[in-house]
Amino acid sequence: MDDLYREEILSHYKRPHNWGELDEPDLEFEDFNPLCGDQLRVQLKVGEDGTIEDLRFDGHGCAISQAAASMASDEVKGMKVDQLLKLDREFVLELLGIDISATRMKCAMLGLKVVKGASLGEPADWEDEGEQGDPTEAASL
């Protein structure tokens, strides 16, 4: 089963959904993972009712950070901003479908952190409960 999820992760990494820029975003935020240097920027188009109508992201990083951002971007389109702000690490871990080590947790959570930051207009907290690891392990899938 892990092989299936790994294939999905690699697919999102190689061909990320919602990649690029919006012409006139309503909200935008950029952040990075201090352990490994992964970096993401997200742009949101939000309707008058608070629904995320469109989303684009770009940046660079490992397969986990890029795939998690791509997978999450598919899920949050059509969601209300207040619903988005309630998402937690379980949301991302369920999307990825594989066990994520403490070392890789910040990689997996970067996309959620950045999209929440855009919604809040300020940096969001990490959803990894402060877990940290060896940044040299963050480069491999």
ZADO-1210 file (C-alpha; in nm, 4 decimals, padded with zeros to 6 digits):
<atoms>
<atom x="00.0000" y="00.0000" z="00.0000" code="MET" pos="1"/>
<atom x="00.2862" y="00.2402" z="00.0787" code="ASP" pos="2"/>
<atom x="00.4094" y="00.1954" z="-00.2804" code="ASP" pos="3"/>
<atom x="00.0784" y="00.3297" z="-00.4109" code="LEU" pos="4"/>
<atom x="00.1038" y="00.6382" z="-00.1905" code="TYR" pos="5"/>
<atom x="00.4699" y="00.6863" z="-00.2834" code="ARG" pos="6"/>
<atom x="00.3724" y="00.6815" z="-00.6520" code="GLU" pos="7"/>
<atom x="00.1033" y="00.9441" z="-00.5835" code="GLU" pos="8"/>
<atom x="00.3546" y="01.1611" z="-00.3963" code="ILE" pos="9"/>
<atom x="00.6036" y="01.1384" z="-00.6834" code="LEU" pos="10"/>
<atom x="00.3287" y="01.2177" z="-00.9342" code="SER" pos="11"/>
<atom x="00.2341" y="01.5362" z="-00.7459" code="HIS" pos="12"/>
<atom x="00.6019" y="01.6250" z="-00.7095" code="TYR" pos="13"/>
<atom x="00.6755" y="01.5844" z="-01.0812" code="LYS" pos="14"/>
<atom x="00.3468" y="01.7409" z="-01.1997" code="ARG" pos="15"/>
<atom x="00.2165" y="01.9603" z="-00.9169" code="PRO" pos="16"/>
<atom x="-00.1450" y="02.0730" z="-00.9338" code="HIS" pos="17"/>
<atom x="-00.2214" y="02.4455" z="-00.9043" code="ASN" pos="18"/>
<atom x="00.1406" y="02.5400" z="-00.9769" code="TRP" pos="19"/>
<atom x="00.2176" y="02.8942" z="-01.0879" code="GLY" pos="20"/>
<atom x="00.0873" y="03.2432" z="-01.0195" code="GLU" pos="21"/>
<atom x="-00.2509" y="03.4138" z="-01.0056" code="LEU" pos="22"/>
<atom x="-00.2932" y="03.7402" z="-01.1950" code="ASP" pos="23"/>
<atom x="-00.4543" y="03.9272" z="-00.9067" code="GLU" pos="24"/>
<atom x="-00.4443" y="03.7311" z="-00.5814" code="PRO" pos="25"/>
<atom x="-00.6418" y="03.8503" z="-00.2817" code="ASP" pos="26"/>
<atom x="-00.4012" y="03.6905" z="-00.0353" code="LEU" pos="27"/>
<atom x="-00.0389" y="03.5833" z="-00.0632" code="GLU" pos="28"/>
<atom x="00.2192" y="03.4419" z="00.1715" code="PHE" pos="29"/>
<atom x="00.5650" y="03.2858" z="00.1530" code="GLU" pos="30"/>
<atom x="00.7568" y="03.0835" z="00.4091" code="ASP" pos="31"/>
<atom x="01.0322" y="02.8241" z="00.4341" code="PHE" pos="32"/>
<atom x="01.1433" y="02.5244" z="00.6321" code="ASN" pos="33"/>
<atom x="01.4476" y="02.6321" z="00.8353" code="PRO" pos="34"/>
<atom x="01.5695" y="02.2730" z="00.8684" code="LEU" pos="35"/>
<atom x="01.6162" y="02.1977" z="00.4992" code="CYS" pos="36"/>
<atom x="01.5508" y="02.5172" z="00.3024" code="GLY" pos="37"/>
<atom x="01.2259" y="02.4104" z="00.1322" code="ASP" pos="38"/>
<atom x="01.0391" y="02.7246" z="00.0294" code="GLN" pos="39"/>
<atom x="00.6772" y="02.7807" z="-00.0762" code="LEU" pos="40"/>
<atom x="00.4669" y="03.0767" z="-00.1800" code="ARG" pos="41"/>
<atom x="00.0895" y="03.0561" z="-00.2087" code="VAL" pos="42"/>
<atom x="-00.1609" y="03.2940" z="-00.3639" code="GLN" pos="43"/>
<atom x="-00.5345" y="03.2777" z="-00.2946" code="LEU" pos="44"/>
<atom x="-00.8366" y="03.4222" z="-00.4708" code="LYS" pos="45"/>
<atom x="-01.1170" y="03.4500" z="-00.2129" code="VAL" pos="46"/>
<atom x="-01.4826" y="03.5134" z="-00.2932" code="GLY" pos="47"/>
<atom x="-01.7034" y="03.7613" z="-00.1114" code="GLU" pos="48"/>
<atom x="-01.8460" y="03.4770" z="00.0975" code="ASP" pos="49"/>
<atom x="-01.4984" y="03.3736" z="00.2180" code="GLY" pos="50"/>
<atom x="-01.4673" y="03.0743" z="-00.0160" code="THR" pos="51"/>
<atom x="-01.1299" y="02.9978" z="-00.1692" code="ILE" pos="52"/>
<atom x="-01.2093" y="03.0245" z="-00.5389" code="GLU" pos="53"/>
<atom x="-00.8600" y="02.9661" z="-00.6734" code="ASP" pos="54"/>
<atom x="-00.5134" y="02.8935" z="-00.5438" code="LEU" pos="55"/>
<atom x="-00.1644" y="02.8789" z="-00.6893" code="ARG" pos="56"/>
<atom x="00.1655" y="02.7908" z="-00.5292" code="PHE" pos="57"/>
<atom x="00.5284" y="02.7835" z="-00.6309" code="ASP" pos="58"/>
<atom x="00.8639" y="02.7303" z="-00.4693" code="GLY" pos="59"/>
<atom x="01.1233" y="02.4609" z="-00.4356" code="HIS" pos="60"/>
<atom x="01.1953" y="02.1729" z="-00.2058" code="GLY" pos="61"/>
<atom x="01.1830" y="01.8023" z="-00.1536" code="CYS" pos="62"/>
<atom x="00.9212" y="01.5644" z="-00.2902" code="ALA" pos="63"/>
<atom x="00.7292" y="01.5581" z="00.0387" code="ILE" pos="64"/>
<atom x="00.6923" y="01.9367" z="00.0722" code="SER" pos="65"/>
<atom x="00.5988" y="01.9912" z="-00.2923" code="GLN" pos="66"/>
<atom x="00.3607" y="01.6933" z="-00.3125" code="ALA" pos="67"/>
<atom x="00.1895" y="01.7834" z="00.0153" code="ALA" pos="68"/>
<atom x="00.1361" y="02.1397" z="-00.1116" code="ALA" pos="69"/>
<atom x="-00.0055" y="02.0103" z="-00.4410" code="SER" pos="70"/>
<atom x="-00.2387" y="01.7621" z="-00.2699" code="MET" pos="71"/>
<atom x="-00.3574" y="02.0182" z="-00.0152" code="ALA" pos="72"/>
<atom x="-00.4161" y="02.2778" z="-00.2886" code="SER" pos="73"/>
<atom x="-00.6660" y="02.0436" z="-00.4541" code="ASP" pos="74"/>
<atom x="-00.8524" y="01.9976" z="-00.1275" code="GLU" pos="75"/>
<atom x="-00.8771" y="02.3575" z="-00.0092" code="VAL" pos="76"/>
<atom x="-01.0261" y="02.4966" z="-00.3300" code="LYS" pos="77"/>
<atom x="-01.3932" y="02.5586" z="-00.2592" code="GLY" pos="78"/>
<atom x="-01.3342" y="02.5597" z="00.1171" code="MET" pos="79"/>
<atom x="-01.4196" y="02.8578" z="00.3365" code="LYS" pos="80"/>
<atom x="-01.1202" y="03.0346" z="00.4877" code="VAL" pos="81"/>
<atom x="-01.2447" y="02.9661" z="00.8422" code="ASP" pos="82"/>
<atom x="-01.2589" y="02.5916" z="00.7587" code="GLN" pos="83"/>
<atom x="-00.9059" y="02.6070" z="00.6203" code="LEU" pos="84"/>
<atom x="-00.7776" y="02.7584" z="00.9436" code="LEU" pos="85"/>
<atom x="-00.9119" y="02.4575" z="01.1370" code="LYS" pos="86"/>
<atom x="-00.7116" y="02.2048" z="00.9332" code="LEU" pos="87"/>
<atom x="-00.4332" y="02.0304" z="01.1208" code="ASP" pos="88"/>
<atom x="-00.1470" y="01.7914" z="01.0609" code="ARG" pos="89"/>
<atom x="-00.3826" y="01.4932" z="01.0334" code="GLU" pos="90"/>
<atom x="-00.5321" y="01.6525" z="00.7215" code="PHE" pos="91"/>
<atom x="-00.1918" y="01.6509" z="00.5503" code="VAL" pos="92"/>
<atom x="-00.0855" y="01.3112" z="00.6837" code="LEU" pos="93"/>
<atom x="-00.4066" y="01.1543" z="00.5520" code="GLU" pos="94"/>
<atom x="-00.3454" y="01.3084" z="00.2103" code="LEU" pos="95"/>
<atom x="00.0107" y="01.1732" z="00.1990" code="LEU" pos="96"/>
<atom x="-00.0954" y="00.8301" z="00.3233" code="GLY" pos="97"/>
<atom x="00.2463" y="00.7245" z="00.4492" code="ILE" pos="98"/>
<atom x="00.4249" y="00.7479" z="00.7807" code="ASP" pos="99"/>
<atom x="00.6230" y="01.0688" z="00.8079" code="ILE" pos="100"/>
<atom x="00.9248" y="01.0737" z="01.0366" code="SER" pos="101"/>
<atom x="00.9831" y="01.3563" z="01.2807" code="ALA" pos="102"/>
<atom x="01.2663" y="01.4691" z="01.0552" code="THR" pos="103"/>
<atom x="01.0313" y="01.5116" z="00.7593" code="ARG" pos="104"/>
<atom x="00.7301" y="01.6537" z="00.9448" code="MET" pos="105"/>
<atom x="00.8137" y="02.0190" z="00.8741" code="LYS" pos="106"/>
<atom x="00.8534" y="01.9291" z="00.5048" code="CYS" pos="107"/>
<atom x="00.5047" y="01.7782" z="00.5032" code="ALA" pos="108"/>
<atom x="00.3487" y="02.0679" z="00.6967" code="MET" pos="109"/>
<atom x="00.5031" y="02.3573" z="00.5009" code="LEU" pos="110"/>
<atom x="00.2182" y="02.3807" z="00.2476" code="GLY" pos="111"/>
<atom x="-00.0470" y="02.3957" z="00.5195" code="LEU" pos="112"/>
<atom x="00.1579" y="02.6489" z="00.7154" code="LYS" pos="113"/>
<atom x="00.1886" y="02.8752" z="00.4108" code="VAL" pos="114"/>
<atom x="-00.1770" y="02.8574" z="00.3065" code="VAL" pos="115"/>
<atom x="-00.2815" y="02.9323" z="00.6647" code="LYS" pos="116"/>
<atom x="-00.0338" y="03.2203" z="00.6719" code="GLY" pos="117"/>
<atom x="-00.1938" y="03.3656" z="00.3591" code="ALA" pos="118"/>
<atom x="-00.5366" y="03.3369" z="00.5193" code="SER" pos="119"/>
<atom x="-00.4214" y="03.4960" z="00.8437" code="LEU" pos="120"/>
<atom x="-00.2007" y="03.7612" z="00.6859" code="GLY" pos="121"/>
<atom x="00.0829" y="03.6581" z="00.9167" code="GLU" pos="122"/>
<atom x="00.2980" y="03.3522" z="00.9828" code="PRO" pos="123"/>
<atom x="00.1036" y="03.0504" z="01.1065" code="ALA" pos="124"/>
<atom x="00.2329" y="02.8069" z="01.3658" code="ASP" pos="125"/>
<atom x="00.3922" y="02.4801" z="01.2600" code="TRP" pos="126"/>
<atom x="00.1496" y="02.1882" z="01.2792" code="GLU" pos="127"/>
<atom x="00.4201" y="01.9437" z="01.3844" code="ASP" pos="128"/>
<atom x="00.4064" y="02.0050" z="01.7585" code="GLU" pos="129"/>
<atom x="00.7662" y="02.1254" z="01.7600" code="GLY" pos="130"/>
<atom x="00.9182" y="01.8025" z="01.6307" code="GLU" pos="131"/>
<atom x="01.2572" y="01.8509" z="01.4756" code="GLN" pos="132"/>
<atom x="01.5184" y="01.6237" z="01.3336" code="GLY" pos="133"/>
<atom x="01.8382" y="01.6052" z="01.1384" code="ASP" pos="134"/>
<atom x="01.8074" y="01.8347" z="00.8329" code="PRO" pos="135"/>
<atom x="02.0387" y="01.6064" z="00.6331" code="THR" pos="136"/>
<atom x="01.7654" y="01.3421" z="00.6377" code="GLU" pos="137"/>
<atom x="01.5157" y="01.5838" z="00.4784" code="ALA" pos="138"/>
<atom x="01.6669" y="01.5526" z="00.1310" code="ALA" pos="139"/>
<atom x="01.5563" y="01.1922" z="00.0674" code="SER" pos="140"/>
<atom x="01.2062" y="01.0573" z="00.0139" code="LEU" pos="141"/>
</atoms>
